[in-house]
C-alpha cells in the first residue's frame, strides 16, 4: 500500500508541478520497491524477512494501483508468478488461506492438529484464531486475486473462478450475504468454511475492483477523459462508474452505446480500445 501511495503522490505532484514533493515521493518509492524485492524467493514474495511463508493478498496495493490507473508497481512477470504461487500453496475450497509455510509443512500440520483439539474441547470462536490464524480463509484474498489476474493475464473465465468460490460460499452455502466475515475457518478441524471472526466486515467492497478490471476503465478528472480496454469480446455490457456518474458501455459487433443511469457525463474524450470517440455530453434519462 505504501508503494501505491507513493505512485499516487508522484501523479498528483506531477499534475501540480510540485517538484519538491515529487522528488520526496520518488525517493521513497525507489527505496520501498528495492526493499520489497529482497523478499523475492524466485517464485513469490515471502510474507516476511527470513522466511518462506506465502501470504494471500500480498499485492493488495497493486489492486488499488490498477483501479486508480497508476499502472504496475512491480515487474509483471514476477506478479504473475506470485499469483500462481498463492494458488499453489494457499488455495482451498472456500478461498485463499491467510498464510502457509510460516513454520514449514510440519508446522502447518501441527497448527491444524491444535485447531482440531480446540474444536473438540469446545474452545472454538476467536480463541481458535490465536492458534489457527494461518489455516483460515482471508475473505479479501480471492476477489483481489481475481482482479490482479484479470489485469495481468486477461483470462476472464479462469480469473473469475477464484472470486466466485469465495462469493458462492456466502451466497449459496452460508446464505448470509449481509454479514460477510473477515475470516472463515480453514480445513481439517470440523468447522470448515464457517465464519470464524470479525462479523459484518467490509470484504464485499473489494469485489468492486473486479468490474474495473473487466472494463479496463481509467478516468481522469483533470483532463475529463475516460478510457476503456475491456477484457471481454463483443457483445458485452459493462458498467461506467466514476464520481457523480453511473452508466453502461454496451458494445456489439457494429455499435457502441453509452447510457447514463445517474448523474451527468461531460467528457472531453471517450476512448475505447485506443479509438477516440470525441467529447460526450449526456444526462441521466
N, C-alpha and C positions, 0 to 999 in steps of 0.2 A: 504493500500500500504506500510505503514511503516513496518508492521509485515512481509509482503512478502519480503521486502528489507532486514530485519534482518535475515530471514531464508536463503536468498541468501548469505548474509555475513557469516553466520555460515558455509555454504557449502564451500565457497571459502577459508575461513580462515583455515578450516579443511584440505583442499587439500594442502594448502601452509604451513601447520603446524605452523600457527601464533597463538599461544596460547593467546597472549595479545588481539589481535583483536577478537578472538573467545569469550573470556570472556566478553568483552565490548558489543558485539552484543547479546550474550546470555542474559545478564542482561537487555538490552534494550527490547529484545523480551518478556521476562517474565513480565516486568513492563507493556508493551503495551498490552499484552494478558490479564492480570488481570484487567487493566483499561477498556478494551473493554467489558469484562464480566459484568461490572457494568451497562451496557446499556441493559442487557438481561431482558425481561419482563416476561419470562415464555413461550412465543410464538415466539418472534422475538427480534432482537437487535433494540432498538429505534434509531431514527435518531439523537437525541441529548439528553444530560442530562436533567432530569427533565420533559421530555415529553413522549408521547406515539406515536409519528408520525412514520409511516412506509415509508422508502425511498427506491426507486428502485436502484439496482446496489450497495447496501451497501457492498457486498462481492466481489467487483472488484479485490481487491488484491489477493483473493483466486483463481480467474480465472487465473491470471498470475502464481501463485504458482503451480497450476496443470500443466499448459503448460510447465513450466520450470522444472518439475519433482521434486519440493520441497515438495510435499505432502500436508497434511491438516494443516491449521493454527489453526483452531478452531474445537471443537467437531463436528463430522459429523452428529449426530442426531439433534443437535441444528441447524446446517446449513440447513438440510432438512426441519425442522420446519420453519425456517426463509423464505426459498424459497416458501413454501406453503402460508405463510402469505403475501408475496409480491403479489402472485396471488389473494388471497382472498380480500386484501384491495386495490390493485393498478391496477388491470387488466382493460383493455379497448379493444375495437375492433381494435385499432391501435398499441397496445403495452402497456408497463407499464407506469403508471403515475409517475411523478417525486416524489411526496410525497402525502400522505393522513394523516389526523388526526393531523396536526400541531395545529389547534385550535379547535379540536373536530369536530363532524359531523355537528354541526350548523355552525361552522366557515368555513368548506369546502363548505357548501351550500351558504354561504354569498359570498365567493370568486367567485363561479360560477355566482351568481347574478351580482356582479360587473363586471365580464368579459363580460357578456351579454350586460350590459349597455354601456360599452366601445365600443363594436362592433356596437351597434345601433347608437352611437354618432360619428361613423366613426373615432374612436381613435385606430384603430387596429395596427398591427405590433408589434414592440418590446415594445411599451408603454404598451401593454397588458401583456407582460411578467412580468412587475413590480408588477402587481396585481394578475395575474392568474398563477404565475410560478409553483405552486404546481399542478394545474389542467392542466398540459401539459404532453406531451409524451417524455420521455427520450429515445432517439433512440439507446443508448447503452444498455439499461436495458434488453430488451427481448433477444437479442443474448447472452448476458452474463448469463442470467437466464438459457437459453438452455445449454450452456457449463457446468455450475455448476450442473444442474440436470442430465446431462449425466454422469458426474463423480460420482455423489453421489447416483444415482439410477440405471443407466444402461438402463433405459426405453427410447429407441430411439424414438419410434413413438410419445409418449406423450411429450417428451422433445422438439422435433423439431417443434411442433405446435406453440410454443411461438415465436421462431425466424422467422418462416415462416410468421406469422401475420405481423411483422414489415417489413420484406423484401418485401412481396407482396404489401404492401401499396405503396412502391416506384416503384416496378416492374410492377404492374398491374393497380393500381389506378392513382397515380401521373405520372407514366411513365417518370421518370426523375432520373435514377439510377446514373448519373454522378454529381448530385447536392443534395446529401443527407444532410439534415439539422441536426443540433444537437437537435432541439426541434420541435415537431409538436403540433398543437393546440389540447387541450383535448375536452371533450364532453360538449354539453349543451349551446354553445354560438354562433352557426351558422357557425363556420369555422372548424368544427370537422375533425380532421385528416389531416389538411392542414399545410404546412410549416409555422413556426412562427418566428424562429430566427436562426442565425448562419448558413448561407448558405455554401455550399461546405465544410462541416465538415468532420471529419475523421471516422465516426461511421461505415462505411463499413469495416474498418480494424479490428474491434473487432470480426467480423464474422470469421476471420481466426483462432480463438481459437477453433471453432467448429470441423474442421477436426482432430485436435489433440485430442479432447475429444472423437471423434468417433473411432479413431485408437488406442488411448492409447499410442501414441509414446513417448518414452523417449530416448533422445540422449545424450551421454556423449562424448565430445571432448577429455576429459582427458584420458579415457580408450578406446576410439574409438569403443564404443559399441552402439547398438541401440536395443530397445525392443518395442514390440507391445502387447497390450492387448485389442483387438477390442471389441466394444460393439455390433457388428453385428454377426449374424450367417452366416456361409458359405452357398452359394458363395458370395463373395464381392470383390470389388476393392477399395483400399484406397490409398491416396497419401503418399509418403515418402518425407518429407521436412526437410532438415537441411542445415546449411551453406555450400554453394558450390555445393549442390546436390539436384536434384528433381527426383522423380521416382514414381513407383507404387508397391504396395503389392497386388498381385492377388491370391486369395485363393478359391478353390472349395473343394469338399468332399475328394479329393485324392491328390491334388497337391498344392504346394506353389511356386509361380513365383515372382521373384524380377526383375523389369525392371528399367533402368536408362534413364531418358529423357534428363538430362543436368548435366554436371559436371562428377565427378568420385566418386564411392563408394569404400572406402578402410577401411573395418571394421575388428576388431579383433574378434567380436562376433555379431551374429544376433540372436535375441531371439523373439519367437512368443508364447504367452500364456505360458511362462515358459520353453518351449522347446528350447534348444540351437542348432543352426544350424551351428556353427563354423564361421570361417572367410569368408568374402565376398569381392571380388575384381572385380568390374565391371566398364566399361566406357560407356558413352553415345553412342548409335548407335550400 
